[in-house]
Amino acid sequence: MHRIFHDSLREQCQKELSHYTNKPIAVLRAYKETAVARWKTEAFRQRFFAEIEQCAHLWESEEHERAVQSFLAKRNK
């Protein structure tokens, strides 16, 4: 896959991510382990799937369909 990055975009991304990329690998691994452990809890799973169900109901609505069509129309101009 080929990607094109403009220098300003690359610099902006590096600046935004520097808070993370400047940390030692061991610290980043610890952050990841903590996040993964939190994701594995039953309470998180329940909230996660409840949100999916709520969104699924919204996606079925005519209002959502109109919003998608409006977005696509603006995007294709």
PyMOL commands that set and color helices and strands:
alter all, ss='L'
color gray80, all
select helices_A, chain A and resi 7-21+25-39+42-59+62-75
alter helices_A, ss='H'
color red, helices_A
deselect
rebuild
show_as cartoon
